[in-house]
Amino acid sequence: MDEQRPATPPARTDPSIDLLHQRTRQPLEVIFSPRSVAVVGASERPGSVGRTVLWNLISSPFGGTVYPVNPQRPNVLGIKAWPSLRALPEPVDLAVIVTPAKSVPAIIRECAEVGVKGAIIISAGFKETGPEGARLEQEVLKIAQAANLRIIGPNCLGVMRPTSGFNATFAKGMARPGNVAFISQSGALLTSILDWSLREAVGFSAFVSVGSMLDVGWGDLIDFLADDPMTRSILLYMESIGDARAFLSAAREVALTKPIIVIKAGRTAQAAQAAASHTGTLAGSDEVLSAAFRRAGVLRVDSIEDLFHMAEVLARQPRPSGRRLTLLTNAGGPAVLATDALVSGGGELAVLSDDTRKQLDGFLPAPWSHANPVDILGDADAERYAKTLETTGADPNSDGLLVILTPQDMTEPTKTADRLKGYAKLPGKPVLASWMGGSEVAAGERILNDAGIPTFGYPDTAARVFNYMWRYSDNIAGLYETPTLAEEPSGGSDVARALVDEARASGRTLLSEFESKRLLAAYGIPTVETWLATSEDEAVEKARALGFPVVLKLNSLTVTHKTDVGGVKLDLRDEAHVREAFRAIRDALTGRGLSSDAFQGVTVQPMVKLDGYELILGSSLDAQFGPVLLFGAGGTLVEVMQDRALGLPPLTTTLARRMMERTRIHHALKGVRGRAPVDLAALERLMVRFSQLVVEQPLIRELDINPLLVSGERIIALDARVVLHPPDVSAASLPKLAIEPYPHQYAKLLTLKNGEQLLVRPIRPEDEPAMGRFHQALSEQTVFMRYAGLMKLSQRVAHERLARICFNDYAREMALVAERPSPDGKGGGEILAVGRLTRLRGTKDAEFAITVSDPAQRLGLGTELLRRLVEIGRDWGLRRIVADILTRNRGMQAVSKKLGFTLLEHEELAPDMVKAVKVLNG
């Protein structure tokens, strides 16, 4: 499969040729690193925004050209002014607009005509002023989108890049350079933080005011900062989330490598919905937001102070592997305060190992505390502190350390700090310090901070920060913990869809209990045996067939909660009681003034002994995040108990377990007071199937299983309630799932040249073990061709790496695996090849990569995988697909050419690479 690389690139005779050779560039580069800037509305009027913005741009040189645009003046601040963007001597990258709102659409249109690709609209007067302002915004957006022009704002403070000297804001002064990016929806807060940061010597890699987020939102900015080498952590002050799906998608990808820490205003706001279900009333919008942050690996904090504390500690110290903290102190009181803060926040005091206690006994004074907190007494000198820190830091029972120093007559704050700085990098364990006091401990604090040990004025603050750290670490680990595969009931989706369609066709928005249980059964969720009866005689007949005692429940297509209207009768032990119960349920509706249409008879069910725990499993719709799942303690007191956890579908078994672990009832499910533990693995799989139901049936508005009875012997749904969207609502008009679900549509069979049939499907998190075996079997030659270098086997099969490969955000990355089914047909087959398509952040380009196991090479597998990736790229609306290929990898080059890729001399990498490019949409 030899092929000749073209000696010269083809002549560029049309736009598609230009696109072929074009470098992939992040669109926001023109906003953060412009080569030229026009200030539209530049002014000399003292105190005006136009004057301040221009002055900030020219007084902090960023290496680019600044053009004032003002048709009324020949110059501004001594710089030649231009009457319009059209009159400028060269096209500019960025326009900073400070003119009145009504003039902005015309200016944006002019930007589009002259090829400006970025704009910061500082002007106010848009949707915050009412309908006319909102109309102006939409006009601006329509023009910008047609021209691929990206906008920050309107109604914003602007953008700073302290690391380059770029200051396109009307703030007073320039932030210090650093490695923290701070993005805020509040311009006033941003200026306050700027003043604070200058006083505290805190530096920033980017300082951004997003304003109304007409175009550029959280997701765009996170994507840009992900590739910024100057940014090590990202801080957000958020008032509204905007495009929730874009935010979560970007945050999930970036949070693994750069901490994303957010403070969200408006915690007490409740969802503006009148949901009739338990789930809807329990799920407040702020709780949903917290669940979304957890699912994306974002750390939420409660104060501005904590925002910057966490940026500092996560940048300087390793994340703890657990919640156990060791306290080291020379005074008891501060350690007690720290312990209270630690335990109340969910942390734990580490239990000193026997070996550690023996070592401490060997050099500490006899009265030391002999436990954690480790009180080394008030006369502790620098050496005693150092030896204690070294000893406790080696204890395997500890996940982190907090060193507390209070200034006493014999204390040596500076000398102690100098002695401890060598312990700033304990492997896998954060070290925090609280040097309490004023000027006498200041020098010691500086030594510790310079060494990378964060210091806090009070020990309870340090303990609170440690709690944030382990929660963040625990959440990230949980997101990428390998789940087990939950079986998928065949045909469940079709059965459920037919039930939903039939009800909606008849104008109903409520499934009967009987229909609801059929819906659950279609997804493999066990339900109590249930029969319909429309008369007393039929109810008696069904009860006799089931065996006494039985339960009668109202069967209604309109009544929401049966218990509230006397529609549930329990423990009916003979025929007479069944007849009496039937009449009582029917008459109760009449007595409440309900129409006869509310009564469609009863359901008859066996009386199930409630010898387990009553749970609730539910789903409701959030306006921003789409369907939201709820798990918690159920029964009639569900709203009173308020023991619940929220999550976003789809779930894996790991995510299901993490939801359960956030509830109090979870402790009981593990077995208490002699009760057998519940089969938690089976419950996890049931929750996965429930989430699958929610994902595949978007026309269900609310769904409750309450109670879901669980015990050591069984798991069974005793009651269910399903509310549908009205018949005039289409699935396309509903809020989308916040997390892209598994793309079943790309699972198709493939026949190789040798006649063997494989299944090609999108990768799943559960594939990690099989992917480990796949990478373990690759030859060094294949590894070298794929990664342009060798990779140790231990690196190839490391969990952290395999997790990144298997946990795909299907909205931005698609890996297809070619699988040889297992002999028993139950999954866990052999993976023979992997093809991956990854969107390049912020662009309409994507990159492909293909790895085929050695025995499966030259059977057409690579060609077919690439063909399918190209089709996925078309579905995504991509502009181009590209790849970097080694010059010696003739096989991959031949496959690329076969599928219409052009091979070009590589302009950016080493000469031993070629670039494959295929233009999909010009």
LOPAFI-813020 format. One record per residue (C-alpha): x, y, z; residue in one letter. Coordinates in steps of 0.25 Angstrom, whole numbers, plus 5000, padded with zeros to 4 digits. Layout:
LOPAFI-813020
XYZA...
END
This chain:
LOPAFI-813020
500050005000M501150104996D500750244992E501450364988Q501350494996R501050614987P502250694985A501550824985T500150864990P499050874979P498751004973A497651084981R496651114971T495351114979D494951124994P494950974997S496450974993I496651095003D495851015013L496750895011L498050965015H497451055025Q498051035039R497050995050T496851125059R496051145072Q495051245068P495251315082L496751345079E496351475072V495651525085I496751475095F497951495086S497651595075P498651655066R497851785064S496651845071V495651955067A494952025078V493652075073V493152185081G494552235085A494452365093S495252475100E494152505109R494652495124P493952375131G493352315118S493452165115V494052195102G495152275107R495452175118T495452055109V496352125099L497352165110W497452025116N497751965102L498852065099I499452075113S499651925114S500351895101P499951755096F500751755083G499551795074G499051915067T497851995073V496952075064Y495952175070P494652185062V493952325064N493352395052P493252525060Q494752535063R496052535055P496852475067N496552415081V497552425092L498652465081G498352345072I497752365058K496252335058A495552265047W494052295043P493652155042S494152005041L494152015026R495152125026A496152055034L497452025026P497451875030E496451775034P496451765049V496251635058D495451695069L494451815070A494151865084V492751935084I492352045094V491252115086T489852125090P489051995088A488152045076K489452065068S490051925071V489251845060P489851935049A491251925055I491151775055I490651775041R491851855037E492751765045C492251645036A492451725023E493951755026V494251615032G494351645047V494351515054K494151555069G493451665076A493251705091I491951785093I492151865105I490851945103S489651925111A488251945107G487851815102F486951705108K487051755122E486251875117T485051795112G484451745099P485151855090E486551825095G486251675094A485951695079R487251775077L487951655083E487351555074Q487651645062E489151655066V489151505068L488551475054K489551565047I490751505055A490451355053Q490251375038A491751435038A492351335048N492651455057L492751425072R492251525082I492551545097I491451625104G490651715102P490551785116N491951745120C493251795126L494051735115G495251645115V496651645121M497851555118R498851595128P499951505123T500051575110S499651715114G498351715107F497251805114N495951825107A495151865119T494651995126F495251945139A496252035147K497551965145G498151835140M498051705148A499351635151R499851515143P499651385148G499051245145N497551265150V496451295140A495351365146F493951385138I492851465144S491451495140Q491451615149S492351735144G492251805158A492751675165L493951665155L494451805158T494351775173S495151645171I496151725163L496351825174D496451705184W497451635175S498351755174L498351765189R498651615192E499551595180A498651495173V498951475158G498051435147F498251375133S496951435128A495951525134F494551515127V493251585128S492251505120V491051605122G489751555115S490451435108M489751465095L490751375088D491951335095V491551255108G492151175119W492451055110G493151135099D494051195110L494351065117I494751005103D495751125100F496351125114L496550975113A497650995103D498251115109D499551075115P499551195125M498251145131T498351045142R496951065149S495651125144I494751205154L493351245150L492351345157Y491051295151M489651355151E489051275140S489551155133I489151195119G489351075109D489350965120A489750855110R490950925105A491450965119F491350815124L491950765112S493150855112A493350845128A493250695127R494450685118E495350795124V495050765139A496050645139L497250735136T496850875141K495950895153P494650975150I494151035162I492851115162V492051205172I490551215167K489651325172A488251295176G488351165183R486951185190T486151205177A485151085175Q484751025162A483651105156A482750985153Q481450925159A481850785157A480850685162A481850575165S482650555177H483850565169T483550695163G483150755177T484450705183L485450745172A485750895174G486450965163S487750995171D487750845175E487750805160V488850905158L489750845169S489450705163A489850755149A491150815155F491450675161R491250605148R492150695141A493250685151G493050835155V493350875169L492250975175R492651065187V491851155196D492651285196S493651365188I494651335199E494551185197D494651205182L496051265182F496451175194H496151055185M496851105173A498051125181E498050985188V497650905176L498850975168A499850955179R499450825186Q499050685181P497650645183R497350555195P496950405192S495950405204G495350485215R496250455226R497050575232L498150575242T498250705251L499550745256L499550855267T500250925278N498950965285A497650885288G496550995285G496851025270P496950875268A495550855274V494950965264L495650895252A495050765256T493650815257D493750885244A494350755238L493350655243V492150745241S492550755226G492650605225G494150585227G494750495237E495950495247L496950395242A497150285252V498650275256L499250145253S499950065264D501250085257D501050235256T500750245271R501950165275K502850255266Q502250385272L502350325286D503850315283G504150465282F502850545287L502750585302P501950485310A500750575311P500450585296W499050545292S499350405288H498250415277A497750505266N497750625267P499250615270V499550715281D501050735282I500850835293L501150985294G502650975295D502750905282A503950955274D504250945259A504950815260E503750755268R502750805257Y503650745246A503850605252K502350595255T501950645241L502850545235E502350425243T500850455242T501050485227G501550345225A500350285232D499450205222P498250235230N498350385226S497850455214D498350595217G499050675228L498750815235L499850875243V499350975253I500251075260L499851175271T500851285275P501251255289Q502551305297D503351185293M502751175278T503651195266E502651225255P503751265245T504751165248K503651055248T503151095235A504551095229D504750955235R503350905229L503550955215K504250825211G502950745213Y502150825203A502050715193K501650585201L501250485190P499750485189G499450555202K499150705203P499850785214V499050915219L499551005230A498851105239S499851205245W498951275255M499251415259G499651555252G500951615249S501851515257E501451395248V501451475235A502851435231A502551295234G501251295225E502051355214R503151245215I502051135214L501251205203N502551215195D502851065197A501451025192G500751005206I499451085206P499251155219T497951205226F497751295237G496751205244Y496851055245P495351035243D495451105230T496651005226A495750885230A494650935222R495550945210V496050805212F494550755211N494450825198Y495650765193M495250615197W493850635191R494450685178Y495450575178S494350475181D493450525170N494450525159I494850385163A493350335163G493150395150L494250305144Y494050185152E493850065143T492350015144P491749885142T490949855130L489449855132A488649765123E487649835113E486249775112P486049755097S484749815091G484549905104G484650035096S483549995086D482549935096V482750065105A482550155093R481250085088A480650105102L481050255102V480550275088D479250205091E478950295103A479350425096R478450385084A477250385093S477650515099G478150465112R479350515120T479250415131L479450265130L478650175139S479350095149E479149975141F479850035129E480950095137S481349965142K481349905128R482250015125L483249985136L483149835133A483549865118A484949915124Y485149795133G484649865146I483949765154P482549805158T481449735167V480449655160E479349745156T477949715150W476849805145L475349795150A474249885146T473149825155S473049765169E472849625164D474149635155E474949695167A474449575175V474849475164E476249535162K476449535177A476049395178R477049355167A478149435174L477949385188G477549465200F477949565206P477849665194V477949815191V476949895183L477450025177K476650125169L476850115154N476750255148S477150325136L477050465143T477250455158V478750485161T478950425175H478050305179K478350315194T477850465195D476450425190V476250295198G476650215186G477550105193V476949995202K477949895208L477949755214D476649715209L476449565215R475149515209D474149545198E473249625206A474349725209H474749735194V473249765191R473249875202E474549935198A474149945183F472850015187R473650105197A474650145186I473550175176R472650255186D473850335191A474050395177L472550435177T472650495191G473850585186R473050635175G473850565164L473150525151S472850375148S473950385137D474950385149A474650235152F475050125142Q474950015153G476049965162V477349885161T477449765169V478849725175Q479349625185P479649695199M481149695200V481649695213K482449815216L483649755222D484749835215G484949985212Y484050075204E484850155194L484450255183I485050255169L484550365160G484850465149S484350605146S484650705135L485550825138D485450945128A486950955127Q487550815129F486350735123G486050605131P486550595145V486550465153L486250455168L486550345178F486250335193G485350295204A483950275199G482550245205G481450335209T482450425217L483350445205V483250605205E483350605220V484650515221M485350595210Q486350485209D486750485194R487850505183A487750555169L488450515157G488450535142L488150425132P488750335126P489250255138L490350155139T490350055151T491450145157T490650275156L489450195162A490250155174R490750295176R489350345176M488950245186M490150275195E489750425196R488450385204T488250345218R487450225215I488650165208H489250125221H488050045225A488049975211L489449915215K488749845226G488449895241V487949835253R487949685249G487349715235R487949655223A488549755213P487849785201V488449735187D489049875184L489649825171A488249785166A487749915171L488849995163E488449915150R486949945152L487350095154M488150085141V486950025134R486050135140F486950235134S486950165121Q485350175121L485450325124V486450345112V485750265102E484350325105Q484450475105P482950495104L482850445119I482750575127R482750515141E482950375146L482950325161D483150185166I482650205180N482850115188P483950025182L484049925192L485349865195V485849755205S486949645205G485949555197E485349645186R485249775179I483849805174I483049935170A481749935178L481250065171D481550145159A481050275153R481350335140V480950475135V481150505120L481350625112H480050675105P479750625092P480050755085D481450755090V482550685082S483850625086A484650725078A484050845086S484450785100L485750815107P486850725103K487550625112L488750705118A489650585116I489750525102E489150385103P489750255097Y489650265082P489050125078H488850175064Q490250155061Y490250005065A490349925052K490849785048L492149775039L492649665030T494149655029L494849605016K495049475022N493449455024G493549475040E492349565045Q492649675056L491849775063L492349915061V491750005072R492050125081P492950105092I492350095107R492950125120P492749975123E493749935112D494949975120E495349825124P495249785109A496049915105M497149875114G497249745108R497249805094F498349905097H499149795104Q499149705092A499649815082L501049805076S502049915078E502049935063Q500549965064T500650055076V501750135070F500950155057M499750195065R500350285075Y501650335067A502450275078G502650155088L501750145101M502050055112K501049945115L500749995129S500350125123Q499450065112R498649995122V498650095133A497250125138H497350275137E497650255122R496650145119L495550225126A495850345117R495750255105I494450185110C493650305116F493250385104N492350505103D491650465091Y491350605087A492850635085R493550505083E493150365077M493950245078A493450125070L493949985075V493949865066A493549745075E493549595073R492349555081P492649455093S492249315091P491049325101D490549445095G490449525108K491449635105G492849655109G493349615095G494749635089E495049765083I495849765070L495949905066A495550045071V495250175062G495150305069R494550445064L494850555073T494350695071R495450805072L495050905083R494251025078G494350985064T493550915053K494750815051D494950685056A496150585057E496150435054F496950325059A496950175057I497550055063T497449915058V497949795066S499049725059D498249595055P497149675049A497949765040Q497749765025R496349715026L495649845022G495349875037L496150015037G495450055024T494050025029E494350095043L494750215036L493650215026R492650215038R493450325045L493250415033V491750385033E491650425048I492450555044G491350585034R490350565044D491050655053W491050765043G492650765043L493350855033R494650765032R495250635037I496750635039V497850545044A499350545047D499950415041I501350375041L502050375027T502450225029R500950185032N500650155018R499450065022G498750185029M499050275017Q498550185007A497250165015V497050315016S497250335001K496250224998K495250305006L495550434999G496550505009F497650585003T499050575009L499750695011L501150735015E501050765030H501250905033E501250905048E501850775053L503150695050A503550665036P503250515038D501750545038M500650575028V499350635030K498050565024A496950655022V495550635016K494550755014V493150715018L492450855017N493050975011G
END
